[in-house]
Amino acid sequence: MTSVLVAGGSGFVGRRVVDELAEGSAAVRVMTRSPAGERDDGVAEVYGDVSEPESLAPALDGVDVAYYLVHSLDRSDFAEHDAAGARAFARQAAASGVGRVVYLGGLGDDADDLSEHLRSRREVEQIFLGEIETVALRAGIVVGQGSVSWEILCQLVERLPVMITPRWVNTRTQPIALSDAVGALVDAAGRSVPAGSYEIGTPESCSYGDMLREVARQLERRLLIVPVPVLSPRLSSWWLRLITDVDLQTARTLVDSMTNDVVVSDRRFDELTGRRPIPFVDAVVVALAERRRR
C-alpha cells in the first residue's frame, strides 16, 4: 500500500493506528471534521464527514487502503447513524478505487439475541463486506488508556470497595490489549489476510467480574462483588452513570451489550499473521502503567 486514509483517526484506537502507519513507507491521511493540514510527522489531515457524503470523494481520492474506525455511542439513534455513514463511505470508497477497507467491529455470536449495539456493529460490517473488499476485525473491550469500557472498569474499582452488581458481572468476554488491537489492524491491510471477518482477543476468556477483580488486585484495592438479579439494564446504566464519568446514553448502550457473551470462537487471524496476543493480566499491567502517567 502507498496511500492510506484513516477515518476515525482521532479516536483512541485510531490515533495509535495512525502513529504505527506513519512509521512505515505509506502516505497517511487522517479524515477529520477539523483538519489542521500536514502534521510534523508527515501525516496529512483532510476534511471528511460520513454524514456529508459529498465530502468523502476528495478524502478518498488516490487511497489504496481505508480504515473505518468511526463509531457513535453517545446518541440515541447511533445504529441508524452508523449504518448511513458506513454505507456512504463504502460506496464512495468503491467508486474511488480503494483496494481494501479495514473495519473494527465487535465480537458476538450471530445466533445469540445480540444487543442493539452489537447488532449495529454487525450491520456495519455487512455493509462493507457487501460493497467493497473488506477485512473486518471483531473485538471485545480494548484494554488501554482512552477506552471508555476500560475507564469504567478502573473507576468502578477505584470508587467502590463493595459492588452490588447486576447479573452481567458473570457474562463471558474476551478483551484485547490496545497494542494487539493496533497491530492486528495494521496487519489487516496486508495481502496475507484474505477479505472477510475475523475475531481477535486475549488467549483466554473471562467474566466482567474476573476483569474487575484483576484490576483491583493490580491496584492493590480490596473489592467485594455481590451480584443481584434485580438490577435491570436501565437501572444498571443509571448505576454506571452515578458511579463513573460515562454519559447516560453511552452507559445504556454498553450495559445492553454486557448481557451477551462476546468470546473468540476461531483464531484464523492469528494463524494467518503469526500474532500472539498477550494475556489479559499483562494487558492490565501495561494499561495501568499508562493510566498512571496520564
Backbone as a ProteinNet text record, in pm:
[ID]
protein_1_A
[PRIMARY]
MTSVLVAGGSGFVGRRVVDELAEGSAAVRVMTRSPAGERDDGVAEVYGDVSEPESLAPALDGVDVAYYLVHSLDRSDFAEHDAAGARAFARQAAASGVGRVVYLGGLGDDADDLSEHLRSRREVEQIFLGEIETVALRAGIVVGQGSVSWEILCQLVERLPVMITPRWVNTRTQPIALSDAVGALVDAAGRSVPAGSYEIGTPESCSYGDMLREVARQLERRLLIVPVPVLSPRLSSWWLRLITDVDLQTARTLVDSMTNDVVVSDRRFDELTGRRPIPFVDAVVVALAERRRR
[TERTIARY]
84.8	0	88.8	45.9	122.6	46.4	-84.5	-164.5	-274	-282.2	-377.6	-459.4	-588.5	-676.8	-732	-729	-786.2	-904.4	-1024.8	-1145.5	-1165.9	-1174.7	-1177.2	-1038	-945.1	-806.7	-779.7	-881.6	-864.6	-911.5	-970	-1013.1	-894.8	-919.9	-806.8	-739.3	-814.2	-752.1	-696.2	-772.8	-730.4	-600	-579.5	-455	-334.7	-348.8	-237.2	-213.6	-321.2	-306.2	-233.1	-271.8	-205.6	-57	-24	116.6	195.9	134.2	202.5	223.3	119.9	130.9	231.5	238.1	327.7	473.9	504.2	642.2	684.4	586.7	616.9	637.8	625.5	654.2	530	411.1	288	262	195	146.1	15.7	8.4	-106	-188.2	-318.9	-412.4	-508.1	-546.4	-649.5	-770.9	-885.1	-1007.8	-1072.1	-1094.9	-1147.6	-1237.7	-1323.9	-1409.8	-1338.8	-1220.3	-1143.1	-997.9	-969.1	-832.7	-738.5	-613.6	-512.6	-399.8	-422.2	-317.9	-220.2	-97.8	3.8	70.3	83.4	144.1	294.8	360.9	507.3	558.7	475.2	518.6	488.1	441.2	413	272	193.5	55.2	-29.7	-110.3	-195.9	-336.4	-390	-528.4	-615	-719.7	-808.1	-951.2	-1030.6	-1169.5	-1252.2	-1340.4	-1435.4	-1531.2	-1655.5	-1759	-1853.7	-1869.4	-1956	-2101.5	-2136.4	-2272	-2289.4	-2178.4	-2180.5	-2115.6	-2192.1	-2134.2	-2052.2	-2090.5	-2018.5	-1876.5	-1847.9	-1713.5	-1616.6	-1666.7	-1583.5	-1495.8	-1542.3	-1464.5	-1325.8	-1313	-1177.8	-1089.8	-1147.9	-1069.5	-1018.8	-1097.9	-1063.9	-989	-970.1	-904.9	-761.2	-729.7	-595.2	-557.6	-653.4	-626	-624	-525.1	-515.7	-592.6	-574	-638.8	-704.4	-829.2	-901.3	-939.8	-908.8	-951.5	-1079.4	-1176.8	-1302.9	-1318	-1286.3	-1289.8	-1389.6	-1491.4	-1595.5	-1702	-1740.5	-1840.2	-1903.1	-2035.4	-2103.8	-2177.9	-2152.4	-2221.1	-2307	-2276.2	-2334.7	-2459.2	-2528	-2652.1	-2754.1	-2881.5	-2986.2	-3009.7	-2979.5	-3000.7	-2870.7	-2780.6	-2647.9	-2652.4	-2744.3	-2747.6	-2780.7	-2882.1	-2920.5	-2810.1	-2751.8	-2646	-2523.2	-2482.5	-2364	-2384.7	-2504.7	-2532.5	-2528.3	-2587.8	-2588.2	-2446.7	-2366.9	-2229.4	-2145.7	-2160.6	-2085.1	-2123.5	-2250.7	-2296.9	-2238.4	-2241.3	-2186.7	-2036.8	-1965	-1819.9	-1784.1	-1853.7	-1824	-1846.9	-1956.8	-1987.9	-1888.5	-1850	-1753.2	-1615.5	-1579	-1451	-1443.8	-1552.5	-1556.2	-1546.5	-1619.5	-1618	-1481.3	-1407.7	-1276.2	-1164.6	-1197.2	-1096.8	-1012.2	-1061.5	-989.3	-979.5	-860	-839.8	-893.6	-896.3	-939.7	-983.7	-1086.5	-1128.3	-1098.2	-1044.7	-1024.2	-1117.2	-1197.4	-1301	-1287.1	-1305.7	-1302.7	-1444.4	-1496.6	-1631	-1628.8	-1737	-1749.2	-1771.1	-1724	-1748.5	-1896.4	-1934.9	-2073	-2121.8	-2195.4	-2246.8	-2374	-2377.2	-2495.9	-2620.3	-2603.3	-2718.1	-2774.3	-2700.1	-2744.4	-2840.5	-2915.1	-3001.2	-2914.4	-2844.3	-2746	-2811.6	-2739	-2785.7	-2790.7	-2857.7	-2865.7	-2726.4	-2640.6	-2503.7	-2429.4	-2433.3	-2362.6	-2427.3	-2560.2	-2627.9	-2583	-2567.3	-2522.6	-2381.3	-2291.6	-2154.7	-2156.7	-2243.6	-2252.1	-2315.4	-2412	-2473.7	-2371.5	-2291.1	-2188.5	-2089.1	-2051.4	-1960.7	-2018.1	-2144.4	-2207.5	-2219.7	-2241.2	-2246.2	-2114.6	-2004.8	-1874.4	-1844.7	-1870.7	-1843.6	-1923.9	-2042	-2126.5	-2091.4	-2011.1	-1983.2	-1840.3	-1743.4	-1603.4	-1520.4	-1400.6	-1313.6	-1284.2	-1314.6	-1305.6	-1247.2	-1161.4	-1121.9	-1186.3	-1277.5	-1348.6	-1294.1	-1241.5	-1191.2	-1294.6	-1330.2	-1426.5	-1350.9	-1374.9	-1302.5	-1399	-1355.2	-1429.8	-1373.7	-1370.1	-1316.6	-1168.7	-1130.8	-990.1	-931.9	-832.6	-774	-660.2	-688.3	-587.2	-641.9	-552.9	-592.8	-670.3	-787.7	-873	-996.3	-996.2	-1111.8	-1218.2	-1340.3	-1448.7	-1474.1	-1478.3	-1506.2	-1396.2	-1271.3	-1159.3	-1166.4	-1199	-1207.9	-1318.9	-1430.5	-1539.1	-1489.8	-1418.4	-1365.4	-1277.1	-1186.9	-1094.8	-1168.6	-1263.1	-1334.9	-1422	-1482.4	-1561.2	-1473.3	-1356	-1265.2	-1215.8	-1183.7	-1128.6	-1231	-1357.6	-1459.5	-1552.3	-1551.8	-1645.4	-1573.4	-1543.2	-1483	-1580.1	-1711.2	-1815.4	-1910.2	-1936	-2023	-2144	-2261.8	-2385.9	-2409.6	-2378.8	-2371.6	-2486.3	-2517.5	-2616	-2559.5	-2646.1	-2604.4	-2500.1	-2492.2	-2395.2	-2251.2	-2230	-2093.4	-2037.2	-2127.6	-2085.2	-2079.9	-2113.1	-2108	-1964.9	-1947.4	-1814.1	-1774.4	-1649.2	-1597.9	-1452.2	-1400	-1261.4	-1201.7	-1139.8	-1084.7	-959.8	-897.3	-772.1	-690	-559.2	-470.8	-471.2	-460.3	-459.4	-349.4	-231.2	-120.7	-152	-221.1	-256.9	-365.2	-460.6	-565.6	-505.1	-414.1	-349.3	-264.6	-187.1	-105.7	-189.7	-303	-391.2	-449.3	-487.9	-543.5	-440.6	-317.8	-212.3	-188	-182.6	-162.9	-277.3	-397.2	-515.2	-508.6	-422.2	-408.8	-327.8	-251.4	-162.5	-235.5	-177.7	-241.7	-234.5	-160.6	-158	-290.3	-372.7	-503.1	-612.7	-678.9	-787.8	-904.2	-982.5	-1101.1	-1194.7	-1263.9	-1356.7	-1360.6	-1427.6	-1443.6	-1355.6	-1291.1	-1200.5	-1223	-1185.8	-1200.7	-1063.7	-1050.5	-924.3	-951.9	-857.5	-875.3	-760.7	-763.5	-662.8	-668.4	-564.7	-567	-679.7	-727	-827.6	-950.5	-1065.9	-1185.9	-1199.3	-1282.1	-1305.4	-1440.9	-1486.2	-1610.3	-1578	-1679.8	-1658.8	-1616.5	-1668.9	-1627	-1480.1	-1432.4	-1290.4	-1204.7	-1251.5	-1177.1	-1168.8	-1281.1	-1282.1	-1188.2	-1190.6	-1104.9	-957.3	-922.5	-782	-734.4	-819.1	-783.3	-764.6	-855.4	-843.4	-714.7	-681.5	-559.7	-436.8	-430.5	-312.6	-308.2	-425	-428.3	-414.4	-407.9	-396.2	-513.5	-632.5	-754.9	-842.3	-906.3	-998.7	-1128.9	-1186.5	-1307.5	-1397.5	-1521.5	-1622.7	-1733.6	-1762.1	-1866.1	-1983.1	-2102	-2224.1	-2325	-2335	-2433.2	-2575.7	-2667	-2808.6	-2891.6	-3006	-3085.1	-3183	-3190.2	-3297.9	-3259.3	-3132.4	-3090.2	-3114.6	-3213.4	-3243.2	-3135.9	-3129.2	-3032.9	-3048.3	-3172.1	-3192.6	-3137.8	-3167.5	-3113.4	-2961.1	-2909.9	-2765	-2697.6	-2758.9	-2699.6	-2700.4	-2806.8	-2810.2	-2703.2	-2684	-2581.6	-2442.8	-2413.4	-2284.9	-2269.5	-2377.9	-2370.8	-2343.9	-2400.5	-2383.5	-2240.4	-2182.3	-2051.9	-1935.7	-1954.1	-1843.5	-1871.3	-1775.1	-1786.7	-1856.2	-1896.4	-1955.4	-2094.2	-2128.4	-2260	-2367.5	-2491.5	-2600.1	-2626	-2625.7	-2653.6	-2547.9	-2421.2	-2313.2	-2326.2	-2359.3	-2376.7	-2486.9	-2598.3	-2709.1	-2667	-2596.7	-2553.7	-2459	-2362.6	-2264.9	-2328.9	-2416.6	-2481.4	-2564.5	-2636.2	-2715.4	-2627.8	-2504.8	-2415.3	-2354.3	-2353.8	-2292.8	-2376.1	-2493.7	-2575.4	-2538.4	-2458	-2417.6	-2275.5	-2256.5	-2120.8	-2050.8	-1929.5	-1853.1	-1714.1	-1699.1	-1573.9	-1525.7	-1396.1	-1334.7	-1363.8	-1418.2	-1450.9	-1355.9	-1274.2	-1172.4	-1050.9	-937.9	-810.8	-748.1	-830.4	-775.7	-684.3	-720.9	-639.4	-499.9	-494.9	-365.1	-281.3	-347.1	-275	-219.8	-296.5	-252.7	-138.3	-141.2	-44	69.2	53.3	153.6	148.6	37.5	24	2.5	51.8	32.7	-13.8	-144.1	-194	-154.2	-128.7	-86.1	-207	-187.3	-297.6	-356	-476.4	-544	-463.4	-404.8	-326.1	-215.4	-145.7	-36.7	-91.5	-208.2	-269.6	-303.7	-349.7	-382.8	-256.8	-146.2	-19.7	17.3	13	50.6	-46.7	-176.6	-277.9	-274.2	-253.6	-247.5	-122.4	-12.5	110.1	87.4	19.2	-11.2	-109.9	-203.6	-302.8	-236.6	-137.2	-67.5	13.3	53.4	135.4	52.2	-78.6	-160.6	-163.2
-118.6	0	124.2	227.8	351.7	469.9	461.4	570.3	512.7	563.4	511.3	625.9	604.7	700.2	634.8	706.8	655.9	744.8	691.4	759.9	720.1	818.7	789.5	791.2	858.7	861.5	947.7	1017.6	1096.6	1021.8	902.7	821.3	754.2	690.8	636.7	519.7	438	333.2	394.9	481.4	542.1	617.5	690.3	765.4	672.4	557.9	462.7	397.4	369.5	312.8	411.1	536.8	639.7	647.6	648.6	655.5	536.1	417.5	295.7	301.6	343.3	351.6	457.4	567.2	677.1	637.7	531.6	484.1	403.2	366.9	291.5	382.9	324.5	399.3	456.3	424.1	470.9	617.9	685.9	821.6	808.7	870.8	852.1	980.5	964	1075	1041.2	1141.8	1127.6	1206.9	1141	1210.6	1266.6	1398	1463	1579.2	1619.7	1735.7	1866.6	1857.3	1977.4	1958.3	1955.2	1929	2045.3	2009.8	2112.2	2108	2044.9	2037	1925.3	1941.4	1837.6	1852	1740.3	1739.9	1726.3	1742.5	1733.2	1595.1	1491.9	1355.7	1318.4	1414.6	1388	1341.4	1315.7	1273.5	1394.3	1376.6	1484.6	1470.2	1577.6	1579	1639.7	1566.3	1612	1614.9	1702.2	1713.2	1596.9	1547.1	1444.5	1416.5	1393.1	1366.7	1264.1	1150.3	1045.5	1089.7	1194.8	1249.7	1339.9	1370.9	1453.6	1373.8	1288.9	1200.8	1274.4	1397.4	1473	1509.4	1500.4	1533.8	1416.2	1297.4	1177.8	1156	1199.8	1176.5	1240.8	1367.5	1425.6	1354	1312.5	1245.6	1109.8	1040.2	905.2	900.3	1012	1014.9	962.7	861.2	806.3	715.2	676.1	593.7	445.8	373.3	228.5	149.7	188.5	120.4	225.5	200.8	292.6	220.3	280.9	229.5	300.8	221.6	280.8	250.1	350.7	335.9	433.6	467.4	560.3	483.7	536.2	467.6	569.7	566.2	659.4	582.2	618.4	556.2	656.5	784.5	886.7	953.2	881.7	935.4	823.3	859.4	757	687.7	755	696.3	643.7	593.1	554.2	447.2	352.1	242.7	294.7	377.9	435.8	526.3	605.8	698.1	621.8	517.9	441.7	366.7	312.8	240.8	335.7	453.2	550.2	596.2	622.6	665.4	559.2	434.8	324.2	303.2	312.4	291.9	399	524.1	632.8	615.1	578	562.1	444	332.1	212.2	237.3	302	325.4	422.1	525.8	619.1	556	472.5	403	314.9	243.3	158.6	243.8	354.5	442.5	506.7	528.4	593	494.3	365.7	265.4	221.4	240.8	193.7	41.6	-11.3	-156	-236.8	-178	-252.8	-156.7	-197.9	-129.1	-220.6	-163.7	-236.7	-177	-262.2	-216.9	-289.2	-215.8	-274.8	-278.5	-400	-418.7	-490.2	-561.5	-624.3	-774	-843.8	-986.8	-1011.7	-1137.5	-1175.2	-1279.3	-1376.1	-1485.8	-1440.8	-1453.9	-1413.1	-1489.4	-1610.1	-1690.2	-1641.9	-1555.5	-1502.2	-1385.9	-1348.8	-1230.8	-1110.2	-1060.9	-955.8	-823.8	-745.2	-612.8	-522.3	-409.5	-315.5	-268.7	-248.2	-205	-308.9	-435.7	-539.9	-567	-557.3	-570.7	-460.5	-340.6	-228.7	-252.8	-302.7	-333.9	-437.4	-536.4	-641.4	-587.2	-497.5	-438.1	-357.4	-278.4	-200.1	-293.4	-399.9	-498.5	-553.6	-591.2	-648.5	-546.6	-421.4	-316.5	-310.9	-308.6	-301.1	-426.4	-542.9	-667.4	-677.4	-614.8	-620	-518.4	-418.4	-309.7	-309	-359.1	-342.6	-448.5	-480.9	-575.6	-523.4	-605.7	-561	-669.7	-629.2	-714.8	-654.8	-729.5	-685	-761.4	-688.3	-748.7	-730.1	-839.8	-834.9	-843.9	-747.4	-742.4	-710.7	-743.9	-708	-578.7	-567.2	-448.2	-432.3	-313.6	-283.3	-227.2	-295.4	-258.2	-159.7	-33.1	69.8	205.8	300.4	434.2	500.6	552.1	614.4	533.4	404.9	318.7	347.9	375.7	405	285.4	165.9	46.1	21.6	40.9	23.8	127.1	250.4	355.5	324.3	268.4	230.1	126.3	24.5	-78.9	-17	70.7	132.4	219	298.2	387.5	310.4	201.7	120.1	65	14.7	-41.3	67.6	183.5	291.7	353.5	350.4	424.6	337.6	205.8	118.8	-2.5	-4	-124.2	-241.1	-209.5	-312.4	-279.6	-376.8	-354.4	-445.7	-385.2	-460.2	-456.3	-564.6	-561.7	-639	-602.8	-679	-815.6	-899.5	-1034	-1034.3	-921.7	-921.9	-931.4	-921.5	-934.4	-1074.7	-1171.3	-1308.1	-1338.7	-1241.2	-1261.2	-1283.6	-1376.4	-1406.9	-1307	-1266.7	-1172.3	-1205.7	-1147.3	-1171.7	-1039	-966.2	-834.6	-848.4	-736.6	-738.3	-616.3	-634.1	-522.1	-422.4	-294.5	-190.5	-215.5	-252.6	-276.4	-390.6	-493.6	-606.3	-566.6	-485.2	-438.9	-354.8	-265.5	-179.8	-263.7	-356.8	-443.2	-524.5	-574.4	-652.9	-567	-444.3	-354.4	-323	-301.6	-274.5	-398.4	-515.2	-639.9	-665.8	-620.7	-649.1	-583.2	-484.6	-419.4	-503.7	-602.1	-681.5	-789	-826.8	-925	-1067.2	-1087.1	-1220.2	-1252.2	-1150.9	-1168.9	-1152.9	-1261.6	-1250.4	-1169	-1111.9	-1037.9	-1129.3	-1072.5	-1149.9	-1099.9	-1175.1	-1138.5	-1226.5	-1165.2	-1236.6	-1190.6	-1276.7	-1245.2	-1232.9	-1134.1	-1114	-1095	-1136.8	-1122.6	-1185.9	-1171.4	-1232.8	-1384.9	-1455.9	-1602.6	-1666.9	-1599.8	-1658.8	-1569.2	-1630.7	-1553.1	-1538.3	-1445.3	-1423	-1357.3	-1339.3	-1267.2	-1121.4	-1037.4	-898	-890.9	-982.1	-987.8	-1021.5	-1116.1	-1150.4	-1029.3	-952.2	-834.4	-732.8	-708.7	-614.4	-660.3	-790.1	-842.1	-829.1	-850.4	-839	-693.9	-601.8	-460.4	-423.3	-470.2	-441.9	-501.4	-622.4	-686.7	-604.9	-560.3	-486.3	-344.9	-290.9	-159.8	-172.9	-298.1	-327.3	-266.9	-290.6	-243.5	-362.2	-354	-458.1	-440.4	-552.5	-546.3	-664.6	-635.9	-739.1	-717.5	-821.3	-813.8	-899.9	-838.9	-910.5	-899.3	-1001.4	-995.3	-1010.3	-930.3	-941.1	-945	-1014.5	-1030.2	-916.5	-816.7	-717.9	-592.9	-579.1	-460	-480.2	-410.9	-418.2	-342.5	-363	-285.4	-134.9	-86.5	57.2	103.7	28.1	63.9	51.7	-49	-66.9	52.8	106.1	221	344	362	473	454	328.4	296.2	333.5	296.8	332	483.1	549.3	694.8	761.8	706.7	765.4	747.5	630.7	597.3	642.2	640.7	671.3	801.3	839.1	963.3	945.4	825.4	799.2	863.5	914.4	975.4	866.9	906.6	809.7	729.7	795.1	722.9	616.8	652	554.3	440.6	474.3	371.7	274.2	325.1	238.4	145.8	200.6	121.1	10.4	42.9	-56.2	-162.5	-121.1	-216.3	-317.2	-270.4	-362.4	-472	-436.3	-533	-628.9	-590.4	-674.7	-798.3	-807.9	-927.6	-1038.5	-1007.7	-1106.2	-1155.5	-1287.5	-1340.4	-1295.4	-1242.7	-1198.8	-1260.6	-1377.6	-1452.6	-1491.9	-1517	-1557.8	-1704.9	-1735.1	-1873.6	-1933.9	-1851.4	-1906.1	-1813.4	-1870.6	-1798.3	-1789.5	-1780.9	-1776.8	-1657	-1542.3	-1423.4	-1441.1	-1493.4	-1516.9	-1615.8	-1717.2	-1817	-1757.3	-1668.8	-1607.3	-1509.1	-1438.9	-1331.3	-1369.2	-1481.2	-1519.6	-1437.4	-1368.7	-1284.8	-1371.9	-1325.2	-1392.6	-1288.1	-1262.4	-1159.8	-1190.2	-1086.5	-1106.1	-1135.7	-1205.2	-1235.3	-1108	-1119.5	-1006.1	-948.5	-1035.3	-988.3	-894.3	-929.9	-846.2	-718.3	-728.1	-608.6	-507	-555.7	-466.7	-397.7	-470.9	-412	-292.3	-311.1	-205.4	-88.5	-119.6	-13.7	68.7	3.7	77.3	164.6	116.7	197.7	324.5	308.9	426.2	519	461.6	541.4	626.4	570.6	645	762.6	750.4	855	968.1	951.3	1049.8	1183.2
0	0	0	-74	-80.6	-21.3	-14.2	41.3	129.6	251.9	349.8	408.5	420	487.2	612.3	723.8	847.7	886	869.9	916.7	1062.4	1149.5	1292.4	1350.4	1282.3	1325.7	1446.9	1496.8	1618.4	1742.2	1724.7	1837.7	1904.5	2020.4	2095.5	2024.4	1951.1	1869.5	1741.5	1679.3	1553.3	1564	1672.9	1690.1	1689.6	1758	1762.7	1626.9	1554.2	1420.1	1329.6	1335.6	1254.7	1288.3	1416.6	1458.2	1404.9	1411.1	1364	1212.8	1140.6	994.8	952.6	1029.6	993.9	1001.1	1075.4	1085.5	963.2	880.3	759.5	640.6	521.2	398.5	332.2	384.9	322.1	354.1	261.1	286	362.8	479.3	569.7	578.4	563.9	582.2	695.7	770.4	872.7	827.1	818.6	782.8	909	909.9	1028.5	988	1077.8	1051.2	1083.6	1145.6	1179.4	1139	1008	963.3	993.3	1021.5	1050.6	949.7	835.1	733.5	761.6	718.1	737.6	873.4	943.9	1076.3	1066.8	1181.1	1185.3	1145.1	1167.8	1134.4	989.8	911.3	771.1	742.6	846.9	829.5	788.4	685.3	636.7	694	746.4	792.7	682.7	643.2	536	586.8	527.2	570.8	517.4	602.1	562.1	674.7	641.6	740.7	681	746.8	691.2	685	758	749.8	628.4	558.7	438.7	325.8	258.1	155.1	50.4	19.7	-82.7	-39.1	90.1	139.3	129.3	96.3	103.2	-19.8	-136.5	-258.9	-253.3	-214.9	-205.7	-103.5	7.7	112.1	65	-16.9	-60.4	-192.7	-256.4	-387	-378.6	-457.8	-462.9	-348.3	-267.5	-148.3	-185.4	-133.7	-155.6	-49.9	77.2	189.1	277.7	316.5	404.7	533.7	645.1	775.5	816.1	860.9	906.6	1055.1	1137.4	1282.5	1342.5	1264.2	1306.8	1383	1497.6	1580.8	1674.5	1687.5	1776.6	1884.7	2009.9	2122.6	2198.5	2182	2267.5	2209	2118.3	2062.2	2054.3	2070.8	2078.4	1944.8	1833.4	1700.9	1641.4	1728.7	1681.4	1572.9	1582.6	1484.8	1345.2	1336.3	1207.3	1153.6	1241.1	1202	1152.3	1224.5	1185.4	1054.8	1034.7	909.8	790.3	805	695	663.5	766.8	744.9	678.2	721.7	663.3	517.6	488.1	350.3	257.3	302.9	221.1	199.9	305.9	297.1	207.3	224.9	145.7	-3.2	-36.9	-177.6	-241.2	-167.3	-223.2	-232.4	-135.6	-141.1	-265.5	-293.8	-413.1	-539.3	-542.8	-660.2	-679.7	-572	-579.3	-607.3	-617.4	-648.9	-530.7	-410.1	-290.7	-297	-268.4	-281.1	-165.5	-46.5	72	182	254.6	376.8	494.3	602.7	727.6	831.6	893	985.8	1119.6	1228.1	1361.7	1418	1435	1487.8	1621.6	1653.1	1783.5	1776.3	1879.4	1893	1922.6	1914.4	1944	1845.4	1895.4	1814	1742.7	1610.1	1533.7	1577.1	1630.7	1673.9	1807	1875.5	2004	1980.2	2083.1	2077.2	2110.3	2008.4	2030	2069.4	2148.4	2186.4	2063.8	2075.4	1963.4	1922.7	2020.5	1992.1	1908.8	1950	1876.6	1741.3	1734.4	1604.2	1508.9	1562.5	1480.4	1427.3	1513.8	1470.1	1357.5	1369.6	1268.3	1140.1	1152.2	1033.8	953.6	1021.7	953.3	884.2	952.1	892.4	762.8	764.6	645.6	533.1	567.9	465.4	390.6	462.9	397.6	316.8	373.6	301.7	172.4	171.1	52.6	-54.4	-19.4	-113.1	-166.6	-87.1	-123.4	-51.4	-103.9	-35.1	105.6	205.7	344.2	432.7	525	636	760.8	820.7	940.3	1060.6	1157	1279.9	1390	1454.8	1565.1	1697	1784.6	1911.4	2025.1	2147.2	2266.9	2323.5	2455.7	2520.6	2485.8	2442.1	2417.6	2546.9	2599.6	2728.2	2704	2732.3	2711.2	2745	2770.2	2807.4	2694.3	2725.8	2625.8	2593.5	2628.8	2606.7	2711.8	2668	2761.5	2853.1	2796.6	2876.8	2979.7	2938.2	3030.4	3142.8	3109.2	3211	3310.9	3263.4	3353.6	3454	3405.5	3495.2	3602.9	3562.2	3657.9	3758.3	3711.6	3802	3900.6	3856.8	3948.4	4060.9	4024.8	4125.5	4219.8	4166.6	4247.9	4342.1	4302.8	4376.5	4460.5	4437.2	4508.7	4566.7	4696.8	4756.5	4762.6	4766.1	4763.5	4648.4	4561.4	4446.4	4452.3	4453.7	4433	4283.2	4215.4	4069.5	4003.6	3879.2	3801.1	3763.2	3707.3	3668.4	3557.9	3481.3	3371.8	3421.6	3551.3	3602.3	3573.9	3548.2	3518.4	3368.2	3284	3139.3	3093.3	2999	2947.7	2839.4	2842.8	2744.1	2714.1	2608.1	2569.1	2522.5	2613.2	2579.1	2492.6	2461.5	2386.1	2425.1	2436.2	2468.2	2353.2	2386.5	2284.2	2181.4	2226.3	2132.1	2036.6	2086.1	1999.7	1899.9	1943.6	1852.5	1740.7	1775.8	1675.9	1580.5	1634.9	1549.7	1453.1	1501.5	1415	1303.5	1336	1234.5	1126.5	1166.7	1068.2	982.4	1043.9	968.5	871.1	905.9	823.8	686.3	671.4	541.2	443.9	494.4	410	332.3	221	133.2	188.1	297.2	357.4	427.2	445.3	510	405.2	365.3	268.3	324.1	236.8	278.5	356.8	454.3	534.9	677.5	763.6	904.1	991.6	1091.3	1180.7	1324.2	1417.1	1559.2	1624.7	1712.3	1782.6	1931.3	2014.9	2158.6	2234.7	2364.9	2450.6	2436.3	2481.6	2469.6	2548.3	2654.1	2742	2752.8	2779.8	2808.9	2960.2	3001.5	3143.8	3159.6	3282.4	3307.1	3338.4	3333.3	3373.4	3520	3600.6	3740.5	3754.2	3672.6	3674	3637.9	3540.2	3498.7	3611.6	3679	3790.7	3901.7	3930.9	4038.5	4002.5	3876.2	3837	3843.1	3799.7	3811.2	3958.1	4045.2	4188.3	4245.1	4202.8	4252.9	4216.1	4091.8	4048.9	4107.6	4141.6	4207.3	4359	4405	4547.9	4626.1	4572.7	4638	4675.5	4788.3	4830.3	4753.3	4710.7	4630.3	4662.2	4692.9	4714.5	4612.8	4533.9	4431.3	4473.3	4477.9	4517.5	4403.5	4317.3	4207.8	4260.9	4206.9	4244.1	4116.7	4118.2	3996.2	3969.3	4056.4	4045.6	3967.2	3931.8	3858.3	3708.8	3655	3512.8	3434.6	3301.5	3222.1	3240.7	3250.3	3268.9	3403.1	3508.9	3640.2	3642.1	3571.1	3564.4	3499	3394	3325.4	3415	3493.2	3588.2	3695.8	3736.2	3836	3783.5	3656.9	3598.2	3586.2	3546.9	3532.4	3666.9	3773.3	3906.5	3957.2	3932.1	3990.1	3902.3	3770.8	3679.2	3603.8	3519.4	3443.2	3308.5	3275.1	3144.5	3135.6	3015.2	2997.9	2992.5	3017	3033.1	2905.8	2788.9	2665.3	2638	2658.8	2640.6	2740.5	2865.9	2968.6	2929	2880.3	2839	2726.2	2628.4	2513.4	2555.9	2641.6	2685.9	2774.9	2865.5	2956.4	2878.6	2776.6	2694.9	2635	2594.6	2532.8	2633.2	2760.8	2862.5	2895.7	2838.6	2859.1	2761	2659.9	2558.7	2583.6	2577.9	2578.6	2450.4	2463.7	2346.2	2356.2	2296.2	2305.9	2166.5	2156.8	2030.2	2005	1888.4	1855.5	1752.6	1687.5	1597.1	1597.3	1560.8	1565.1	1425.7	1323.1	1186.8	1165.6	1222.7	1201.2	1261	1382.8	1446.6	1365.7	1311	1232.5	1103.3	1040.6	915.6	936.7	1048.2	1070.2	1165.2	1235.5	1334	1461.5	1483.5	1603.2	1727.2	1841.7	1969.4	2071.8	2079.2	2171.3	2316	2392.8	2530.7	2619.2	2732.5	2824.4	2885.9	2937.7	2999.2	3115.1	3197.4	3312.4	3266.6	3159.2	3107.6	3044.8	2980	2921.3	3029.7	3144.9	3256.8	3308.9	3318.8	3365.3	3277.9	3147.1	3053.5	3061.4	3064.2	3063.7	3192	3306.1	3432.1	3438.2	3382.2	3380.2	3297.7	3185.4	3102.1	3173	3244.3	3316.1	3424.8	3490	3596.1	3538.2	3411.6	3351.1	3293	3286.6	3216.9	3290.1
[MASK]
++++++++++++++++++++++++++++++++++++++++++++++++++++++++++++++++++++++++++++++++++++++++++++++++++++++++++++++++++++++++++++++++++++++++++++++++++++++++++++++++++++++++++++++++++++++++++++++++++++++++++++++++++++++++++++++++++++++++++++++++++++++++++++++++++++++++++++++++++++++++++++++++++++++

